[in-house]
Amino acid sequence: MLHDPEERRLFPRFTPEQIELLSGYGEEVDFAPGEALFEQGKLPYHFWVILEGQVRITKRVGEDEMLLTVHKPGEFAAELSILAGSAPFASGRATTPVRALKIDAGRLRELIVGNRAVADIIMPALTGRVQEVHAQMQQQEKLAALGRMAAGLAHELNNPAAAVRRAASELEETVAEAQGAAIRLNAHALSAGQQRVLDRLHAEARGFCVSPIPLSPLDRSDREDAVADWLEDRGIGGGWKLAPTLVVGGVSPARLAEVEAEMGAERMEETVRWLSATLSATTLIREITAGSDRISHLVKSIKQYSHMDQAPELKEADLHEGLNSTLALLEHKLKHGVHVTREYDPALPRVCSYAGELNQVWTNLIDNAVDAMGGKGSLWIRTRRVDDDHVEVEIADDGPGVPREIQDRIWEPFFTTKGVGEGSGLGLDIARRIIHRRHGGTLRLDSRPGDTRFSITLRVDGPPKEATLAAADEAAVPQPA
């Protein structure tokens, strides 16, 4: 909440004499509790001076309603966008019976131009409010982005973790089966030649498990039926259960017949059960390895993305590493219909930068692209060296594009093409600040239907001195509580 009763810079109160002056520019309106004086994103939008009662100012962000302040008699409700004719970025509703003075935007401009004393009250307050809300919303936007990233990461971690847990629980029983089958098989006093047959059979089957032959579902089903029938004909029970594992290991009825000729019919059931159990154990171990590798990759990605254990300082960074870690953490949004093409310059140099902040830029731009495409389409990530001193990163999509009439406005704080509450309108503003002010680079948009490109140019040797000083000054400004 922004309101501080002692903060007169943001929330000055008009004197009775000033209110009397203002009344000549507007009309009084009464509101019942719950009625809206103005609503987020909706026009018309007027300047209101509260005469009686209280007005609650809130901003919807996602599913949340953020309280900004509560205006009391003598205070005014409006923000700087009213002078530009833009829709409000917040809503104001009466919490008690309210009587307010309504002044439309045109009359407000006349008032500001014609009365210096009133203008000196209104303009600093409006400017200060925008700055304060912007600072708070930037923090909220970062937290919201972190929350979305955490939710996606949890989802991505859950799948390999569940696979590892399932495979581990099955592995103990499978190993016990393999050991039992091996003991029963050894009880048949195998010759040296028969042991070599088993070794070859096992090596062949493991090789097929590592590099399986691609089969259509119909071909796989036919092979499993053939193996199961062969086993049933030999009186080996549960052939339907053993067949899928044997087929994955490349075992066919013909190969089983060759083994039977060398091992003897009396040893075939234990041979088949031993082979099936050991192949199942191999498969489960590979599943555990794959799941563990996926978890390790995600953990590595989040460390690269956030630059854990590193102070936020200028240092040389691999842009490809940051882009890849961002894509990995956004996998939950990409895998349902977004085709990603990486066109990386293999000779791209490392760039002196605030790597964690650049990752926030990649996140905002990629996330916006996926939303613009409706979750389905093509995404291109391109990098190239512009010259000896500069590199460029381009993030492009084949979505509907940004309408030409609003392309100049997308960088404005709180401007969004999404519905009320679906976005704060700060993603591109934050991205541009990080590139322009923190890195001394450029961020450009080129958009038409089917081809939208955001191009980021960065200096290889880092921000110029003036950008570094501006970044330090910005970081030194205390954030609102």
Secondary structure, DSSP 8 states (H G I E B T S, - for coil): ----TT-TTTS----HHHHHHHHTTSEEEEE-TT-EEE-TT-S---EEEEEES-EEEEEEETTEEEEEEEE-TT-EE--THHHHT---SSEEEESS-EEEEEE-HHHHHHHHHH-HHHHHHHHHHHHHHHHHHHHHHHHHHHHHHHHHHHHHHHHHHHHHHHHHHHHHHHHHHHHHHHHHHHHHHHTT---HHHHHHHHHHHHHHHHHHHS-----HHHHHHHHHHHHHHHHHTT-TTHHHHHHHHHHTT--HHHHHHHHHHH-HHHHHHHHHHHHHHHHHHHHHHHHHHHHHHHHHHHHHHHHHHTTTS-S--EEE-HHHHHHHHHHHTHHHHTTTEEEEEE--TT---EEE-HHHHHHHHHHHHHHHHHHTTT-EEEEEEEEE-SSSEEEEEEEE-SS---GGGTTTTTSTT--SS-TBT--S-HHHHHHHIIIIIT--EEEEEEETTEEEEEEEEETT---HHHHHHHHHHHHS----
